[in-house]
Amino acid sequence: MTIEGEKTRPKAATARRALVGRLSWGLADQAASSISNFVVGIYVARSLGVTAFGVFSLAWVTYGVVLNVSRGLATDPLVVRFSGVPDASWRQAVARSAGTALGVGAALGAACLVAGLGLGGRVGPAFTALGVMLPGLLLQDAWRFSFFAAGSGRKAFVNDVVWGVALVPAMVVAARVGSVAAFVLAWGASATVAAGYGYLQSGIRPRMTEARGWLREQRDLGYRYLVENVSLSGASQLRAYGLGAIAGVGAVGAVRGAELLLGPFLAVLMGLSLVTVPEAARVLRRAPHRLGAFCLALGGGQAAAAVLWGGALLLMPDRLGELVLGDVWHSSAQLIVPVTLGVAGAGLGTGAAAGLRALGAARRSLRCQLFASACYVGGGLGGAAVAGTVGSAWGVAAATVSGSAVWWLHLRSALHEHHHNPLPEVRTS
């Protein structure tokens, strides 16, 4: 064996160990996030019942829209262009990106606050509370993206653990109050604690004054990712609002309850770009011919895990289901099969989505997401009109599988284009 070959093997082994380490911290972080989201959902479902839980779910999906606005404008461009760059460049980019996220939280939080005051009734106070808490929620998410871009998944994990620990006393206080708004405030206040700790971890002060410059410099990716992300979460919000109008707010709670049963995988999907986009970008730089296989392993692994988890849920006794979800269980149990298939389809598609993000193929990913979102809304509401809550769940499952196929077709084309005309996306300054 040549000396060069002997030197290459240890380097390859070291790179593999580093990759496994980063992915392990990513999985640990997602586990912490999953547990927190799962506990919040279960606690609120058991404390409030199916109708009030439906109101909480409306606030939750609205937060999902705002979160994806922040990610599209602030942190998605960060992980694509500043993953694995020199520390000075990373710190400068993080200050501007986090400042942009904080600005988005303040602006859209004010809008939610005004909307909540105008709505009144049972829904209004929940949206008012959400508006107050949005800046802290979005800043905490921005720190997680920043740490993963730097390859410091351990810090993201610790930050999520801090959020989970702060969540415990907050939820106890909210349960004593017994209102949806109290639970939203508890959830957001604990996230704000973690956001403050993120500042201590990084030593970086978010610069809201430089948000305009960040948006201008990243506009070629940011605005496309904004539309893409909002179409994703907006579709979920439209489906929730439409389902509530067609089948009642209780139907929204039933769907959310079924999703909670698959919570670990849904939470991973929501935060997937924290781990997979930076890693896909690294694979693209170091071994571009392996990107397709890397994305297939990511998507296929998630889909298989979702199917296995759904199969286990089908075997769960009613007594245990009632212990977990209370009265919500009986409405949610009949949705397990279609929701599982929908999550499996989404999991498969996220592998391709990570590849398109790493390639900087914003136009292709935008087309895919718009198609998938249109199918999601059409399937969810069309199914609801035909067969109520169950029909909506099956319509979403069919739409998600169809959308996943489109993601993979576009990734295949993008890989072919990159092979003939490589355009590196990573910036170091």
C-alpha positions as CSV (number, residue, x, y, z in Angstrom):
1,M,0.0,0.0,0.0
2,T,1.3,3.5,-0.8
3,I,2.1,6.1,1.8
4,E,-0.7,8.3,0.4
5,G,-3.2,5.5,0.8
6,E,-2.1,4.9,4.4
7,K,-2.6,8.6,5.1
8,T,-6.0,8.7,3.4
9,R,-7.5,5.9,5.5
10,P,-7.1,7.7,8.9
11,K,-8.4,10.9,7.4
12,A,-11.5,9.1,6.1
13,A,-12.0,7.4,9.4
14,T,-11.7,10.7,11.3
15,A,-14.2,12.3,8.9
16,R,-16.7,9.5,9.5
17,R,-16.3,9.7,13.3
18,A,-16.9,13.5,13.1
19,L,-20.0,12.9,10.9
20,V,-21.4,10.3,13.3
21,G,-20.7,12.6,16.3
22,R,-22.5,15.6,14.7
23,L,-25.5,13.4,13.7
24,S,-25.6,11.9,17.2
25,W,-25.8,15.3,18.8
26,G,-28.5,16.1,16.2
27,L,-30.5,13.1,17.2
28,A,-30.0,13.9,20.8
29,D,-31.2,17.4,20.3
30,Q,-34.2,16.3,18.3
31,A,-35.0,13.8,21.1
32,A,-35.0,16.6,23.6
33,S,-37.2,18.8,21.4
34,S,-39.5,15.8,20.7
35,I,-39.9,15.1,24.4
36,S,-40.7,18.7,25.2
37,N,-43.2,19.1,22.4
38,F,-44.8,15.7,23.2
39,V,-45.1,16.5,27.0
40,V,-46.6,19.9,26.3
41,G,-49.2,18.5,23.9
42,I,-50.1,15.6,26.2
43,Y,-50.3,17.8,29.3
44,V,-52.5,20.4,27.5
45,A,-54.8,17.7,26.0
46,R,-55.3,16.0,29.4
47,S,-55.8,19.3,31.2
48,L,-58.2,21.1,28.8
49,G,-60.1,18.5,26.8
50,V,-60.6,18.1,23.0
51,T,-62.2,21.5,22.2
52,A,-59.8,23.7,24.2
53,F,-57.0,21.6,22.9
54,G,-58.2,22.4,19.4
55,V,-57.8,26.2,20.3
56,F,-54.3,25.5,21.5
57,S,-53.6,23.6,18.3
58,L,-54.6,26.6,16.2
59,A,-52.1,28.8,18.1
60,W,-49.5,26.0,17.6
61,V,-49.9,25.9,13.9
62,T,-49.8,29.7,13.7
63,Y,-46.5,29.5,15.5
64,G,-45.4,27.0,12.9
65,V,-46.1,29.6,10.1
66,V,-44.2,32.3,11.9
67,L,-41.3,30.0,12.7
68,N,-40.9,29.1,9.1
69,V,-40.9,32.8,8.1
70,S,-38.0,33.2,10.5
71,R,-36.2,30.2,9.2
72,G,-36.6,31.1,5.5
73,L,-35.3,34.7,6.0
74,A,-32.8,34.2,8.8
75,T,-31.5,30.7,9.5
76,D,-31.9,28.6,6.3
77,P,-29.5,30.8,4.4
78,L,-27.2,30.6,7.4
79,V,-26.9,26.8,7.4
80,V,-26.5,26.7,3.6
81,R,-23.8,29.3,3.4
82,F,-22.1,29.4,6.7
83,S,-21.8,25.7,7.8
84,G,-18.2,24.8,8.6
85,V,-16.7,28.2,7.8
86,P,-14.1,30.0,9.9
87,D,-15.2,31.1,13.4
88,A,-15.0,34.8,12.7
89,S,-17.2,34.5,9.6
90,W,-19.7,32.3,11.5
91,R,-19.9,34.7,14.5
92,Q,-20.6,37.7,12.2
93,A,-23.2,35.8,10.3
94,V,-24.9,34.5,13.4
95,A,-25.2,38.0,14.9
96,R,-27.0,39.2,11.8
97,S,-29.1,36.0,11.4
98,A,-30.2,35.9,15.0
99,G,-31.0,39.7,14.9
100,T,-33.2,39.0,11.8
101,A,-35.0,36.2,13.7
102,L,-35.6,38.5,16.7
103,G,-36.9,41.2,14.4
104,V,-39.3,38.8,12.7
105,G,-40.5,37.7,16.1
106,A,-41.2,41.3,17.2
107,A,-43.0,42.3,14.0
108,L,-45.2,39.2,13.7
109,G,-45.7,39.0,17.4
110,A,-47.2,42.5,17.3
111,A,-49.5,41.3,14.5
112,C,-50.6,38.3,16.6
113,L,-51.2,40.5,19.6
114,V,-53.4,42.8,17.7
115,A,-55.3,39.9,16.1
116,G,-55.8,38.3,19.4
117,L,-57.2,41.4,21.0
118,G,-59.6,41.8,18.0
119,L,-60.8,38.2,18.0
120,G,-61.7,37.9,21.6
121,G,-63.8,34.8,22.7
122,R,-61.9,31.6,23.3
123,V,-59.4,32.0,20.5
124,G,-58.3,35.6,21.1
125,P,-56.4,35.2,24.4
126,A,-54.4,32.3,23.0
127,F,-53.2,34.5,20.1
128,T,-52.5,37.4,22.3
129,A,-50.3,35.3,24.5
130,L,-48.6,33.9,21.4
131,G,-47.8,37.4,20.2
132,V,-46.1,38.2,23.4
133,M,-43.9,35.1,23.4
134,L,-42.9,35.0,19.7
135,P,-39.6,36.9,20.0
136,G,-38.2,34.5,22.6
137,L,-39.5,31.4,20.7
138,L,-37.8,32.5,17.4
139,L,-34.5,33.5,19.0
140,Q,-34.3,30.1,20.7
141,D,-34.8,28.4,17.4
142,A,-32.2,30.7,15.8
143,W,-29.5,29.6,18.3
144,R,-30.2,26.0,17.5
145,F,-29.6,26.6,13.8
146,S,-26.5,28.6,14.6
147,F,-24.9,25.9,16.7
148,F,-25.6,23.2,14.1
149,A,-24.1,25.3,11.4
150,A,-20.9,25.5,13.5
151,G,-21.0,21.7,14.0
152,S,-21.6,22.3,17.8
153,G,-24.7,20.1,18.1
154,R,-24.0,19.6,21.8
155,K,-24.7,23.2,22.5
156,A,-28.1,23.0,20.7
157,F,-28.9,19.9,22.8
158,V,-28.0,21.6,26.1
159,N,-30.2,24.6,25.1
160,D,-33.2,22.4,24.4
161,V,-32.6,20.6,27.7
162,V,-32.7,24.0,29.4
163,W,-36.0,24.8,27.7
164,G,-37.4,21.4,28.9
165,V,-36.3,22.0,32.5
166,A,-37.8,25.5,32.5
167,L,-41.0,24.1,31.0
168,V,-41.8,21.9,34.0
169,P,-42.6,24.6,36.6
170,A,-44.2,26.8,33.9
171,M,-46.6,24.0,33.0
172,V,-47.5,23.3,36.6
173,V,-48.4,27.0,37.1
174,A,-50.4,27.0,33.8
175,A,-52.4,23.9,34.9
176,R,-53.4,25.8,38.1
177,V,-54.7,28.7,36.0
178,G,-56.4,26.3,33.6
179,S,-56.7,28.4,30.4
180,V,-55.3,28.0,26.9
181,A,-53.6,31.4,27.2
182,A,-51.8,30.3,30.4
183,F,-50.3,27.2,28.6
184,V,-49.2,29.3,25.6
185,L,-47.5,31.8,28.0
186,A,-45.8,29.0,29.9
187,W,-44.5,27.4,26.7
188,G,-43.2,30.7,25.4
189,A,-41.7,31.9,28.7
190,S,-39.6,28.7,29.1
191,A,-38.4,29.1,25.5
192,T,-37.4,32.7,26.3
193,V,-35.3,31.3,29.2
194,A,-33.5,29.0,26.8
195,A,-33.0,31.9,24.3
196,G,-31.3,33.9,27.1
197,Y,-29.1,30.9,27.8
198,G,-28.2,30.7,24.1
199,Y,-26.8,34.2,24.3
200,L,-24.5,33.0,27.2
201,Q,-23.5,29.9,25.3
202,S,-22.5,31.8,22.1
203,G,-21.4,35.1,23.5
204,I,-23.0,36.7,20.4
205,R,-25.4,39.6,20.6
206,P,-28.1,39.5,18.0
207,R,-28.0,42.6,15.8
208,M,-31.5,43.6,14.8
209,T,-30.1,46.8,13.2
210,E,-28.3,44.6,10.6
211,A,-31.3,42.6,9.7
212,R,-32.0,44.7,6.5
213,G,-28.4,44.1,5.3
214,W,-28.7,40.4,6.0
215,L,-32.0,40.2,4.0
216,R,-30.5,42.1,1.1
217,E,-27.4,39.9,0.9
218,Q,-29.3,36.6,1.2
219,R,-32.3,37.6,-0.9
220,D,-31.4,35.1,-3.7
221,L,-32.0,32.2,-1.2
222,G,-34.0,33.8,1.6
223,Y,-37.1,35.0,-0.2
224,R,-37.5,31.7,-2.1
225,Y,-37.0,29.8,1.2
226,L,-39.5,32.2,2.8
227,V,-42.2,31.3,0.2
228,E,-41.3,27.6,0.4
229,N,-41.4,27.5,4.2
230,V,-44.6,29.5,4.5
231,S,-46.3,27.5,1.9
232,L,-45.5,24.4,4.0
233,S,-46.7,25.8,7.4
234,G,-49.4,27.9,5.8
235,A,-50.9,24.8,4.2
236,S,-51.0,23.2,7.6
237,Q,-52.7,26.3,9.0
238,L,-55.2,26.4,6.2
239,R,-56.0,22.8,6.6
240,A,-56.5,23.3,10.4
241,Y,-58.8,26.3,10.0
242,G,-60.7,24.6,7.1
243,L,-61.1,21.4,9.1
244,G,-62.4,23.4,12.0
245,A,-64.9,25.1,9.8
246,I,-66.1,21.9,8.1
247,A,-66.0,19.4,11.0
248,G,-65.6,21.6,14.1
249,V,-62.8,22.7,16.4
250,G,-62.9,19.2,18.1
251,A,-61.7,17.7,14.7
252,V,-58.6,19.9,14.9
253,G,-57.9,18.5,18.4
254,A,-58.4,14.9,17.2
255,V,-55.9,15.4,14.3
256,R,-53.4,17.0,16.7
257,G,-53.8,14.2,19.1
258,A,-53.0,11.6,16.4
259,E,-50.0,13.7,15.4
260,L,-48.8,13.8,19.0
261,L,-48.8,10.0,19.0
262,L,-46.2,10.2,16.2
263,G,-44.6,13.2,17.9
264,P,-41.0,12.1,17.9
265,F,-41.0,11.8,14.1
266,L,-43.0,15.0,13.5
267,A,-40.6,16.9,15.7
268,V,-37.6,15.5,13.8
269,L,-39.2,16.6,10.5
270,M,-39.9,20.1,11.8
271,G,-36.3,20.5,12.8
272,L,-34.6,18.3,10.2
273,S,-32.7,21.1,8.5
274,L,-30.8,21.7,11.8
275,V,-28.9,18.5,11.1
276,T,-29.3,17.4,7.6
277,V,-28.8,20.5,5.5
278,P,-25.4,21.4,7.2
279,E,-24.3,17.7,6.8
280,A,-25.6,17.5,3.2
281,A,-23.6,20.7,2.5
282,R,-20.5,19.1,3.9
283,V,-21.0,15.9,1.8
284,L,-21.5,18.1,-1.3
285,R,-18.2,19.8,-0.7
286,R,-16.1,16.7,0.1
287,A,-17.7,13.9,-1.9
288,P,-20.5,15.3,-4.2
289,H,-21.0,11.9,-5.8
290,R,-22.3,10.6,-2.4
291,L,-25.0,13.2,-1.9
292,G,-27.8,11.2,-3.5
293,A,-27.1,8.1,-1.4
294,F,-26.8,10.3,1.8
295,C,-30.2,11.9,1.2
296,L,-31.8,8.5,0.4
297,A,-30.4,7.1,3.7
298,L,-31.8,10.1,5.6
299,G,-35.3,9.9,4.0
300,G,-35.6,6.1,3.9
301,G,-34.5,5.8,7.5
302,Q,-37.1,8.3,8.7
303,A,-39.9,6.7,6.7
304,A,-39.1,3.2,8.0
305,A,-38.9,4.4,11.6
306,A,-42.3,6.2,11.2
307,V,-44.0,3.0,9.9
308,L,-42.5,0.9,12.7
309,W,-43.7,3.4,15.3
310,G,-47.2,3.6,13.7
311,G,-47.4,-0.2,13.8
312,A,-46.6,-0.2,17.5
313,L,-49.3,2.4,18.1
314,L,-51.9,0.2,16.5
315,L,-51.1,-2.4,19.1
316,M,-51.5,0.0,22.0
317,P,-54.4,-0.9,24.3
318,D,-57.2,1.6,24.7
319,R,-56.5,1.9,28.4
320,L,-52.9,3.1,27.7
321,G,-54.2,5.5,25.0
322,E,-56.7,7.0,27.4
323,L,-53.9,7.4,30.0
324,V,-51.8,9.4,27.5
325,L,-54.4,11.5,25.7
326,G,-57.4,11.3,28.0
327,D,-60.7,12.0,26.2
328,V,-58.8,13.0,23.0
329,W,-57.7,9.3,22.5
330,H,-61.1,8.0,21.2
331,S,-61.2,10.7,18.4
332,S,-57.5,10.3,17.5
333,A,-57.1,6.5,17.5
334,Q,-59.0,6.0,14.2
335,L,-56.5,8.4,12.5
336,I,-53.3,6.5,13.3
337,V,-53.0,4.6,10.0
338,P,-53.4,7.6,7.6
339,V,-51.3,9.9,9.8
340,T,-48.5,7.3,10.0
341,L,-48.5,7.0,6.2
342,G,-48.4,10.8,5.9
343,V,-45.5,11.1,8.3
344,A,-43.6,8.3,6.4
345,G,-44.2,10.0,3.1
346,A,-43.0,13.3,4.5
347,G,-39.9,11.7,6.1
348,L,-38.9,10.2,2.7
349,G,-39.4,13.6,1.0
350,T,-37.2,15.5,3.6
351,G,-34.2,13.5,2.5
352,A,-34.6,14.9,-1.0
353,A,-35.4,18.4,0.4
354,A,-32.1,18.4,2.3
355,G,-30.2,17.6,-0.9
356,L,-31.9,20.4,-2.8
357,R,-31.1,22.9,0.0
358,A,-27.5,21.9,0.1
359,L,-27.2,22.3,-3.7
360,G,-28.7,25.8,-3.3
361,A,-31.4,24.8,-5.8
362,A,-33.9,27.2,-4.4
363,R,-36.1,27.4,-7.5
364,R,-36.5,23.6,-7.6
365,S,-37.2,23.3,-3.9
366,L,-39.7,26.1,-4.1
367,R,-41.6,24.4,-7.0
368,C,-41.6,21.1,-5.0
369,Q,-42.9,22.8,-1.9
370,L,-45.6,24.7,-3.6
371,F,-46.9,21.5,-5.3
372,A,-46.7,19.6,-2.1
373,S,-48.5,22.3,-0.2
374,A,-51.3,22.6,-2.7
375,C,-51.8,18.8,-2.6
376,Y,-51.8,19.0,1.2
377,V,-54.5,21.6,1.4
378,G,-56.6,20.1,-1.4
379,G,-56.3,16.6,0.0
380,G,-57.0,17.7,3.6
381,L,-60.0,19.8,2.9
382,G,-61.4,17.7,0.1
383,G,-61.2,14.6,2.3
384,A,-62.9,16.5,5.1
385,A,-65.7,17.6,2.9
386,V,-66.3,14.0,1.8
387,A,-65.7,12.0,5.0
388,G,-65.0,14.4,7.9
389,T,-61.9,14.0,10.1
390,V,-61.0,10.5,8.8
391,G,-61.3,11.6,5.2
392,S,-59.1,14.6,5.8
393,A,-56.4,12.4,7.3
394,W,-56.4,10.0,4.3
395,G,-56.4,13.0,1.9
396,V,-53.3,14.4,3.6
397,A,-51.6,11.0,3.5
398,A,-52.1,10.6,-0.3
399,A,-51.0,14.2,-0.8
400,T,-47.8,13.7,1.2
401,V,-46.7,10.6,-0.7
402,S,-47.3,12.4,-4.0
403,G,-45.3,15.4,-2.9
404,S,-42.4,13.1,-1.8
405,A,-42.2,11.6,-5.3
406,V,-41.9,15.1,-6.8
407,W,-39.1,16.1,-4.4
408,W,-37.1,13.1,-5.5
409,L,-37.6,13.7,-9.2
410,H,-36.3,17.3,-8.8
411,L,-33.3,16.1,-6.7
412,R,-32.3,13.7,-9.4
413,S,-32.4,16.5,-12.0
414,A,-30.5,18.9,-9.7
415,L,-27.8,16.4,-9.1
416,H,-27.4,15.9,-12.9
417,E,-27.2,19.6,-13.4
418,H,-24.6,20.0,-10.6
419,H,-22.5,17.3,-12.1
420,H,-22.2,19.2,-15.3
421,N,-22.1,22.7,-13.8
422,P,-21.0,22.7,-10.1
423,L,-21.8,26.0,-8.3
424,P,-20.5,26.0,-4.7
425,E,-22.8,27.7,-2.3
426,V,-20.7,28.0,0.8
427,R,-19.4,31.5,1.6
428,T,-16.6,32.3,4.0
429,S,-17.0,36.0,4.2
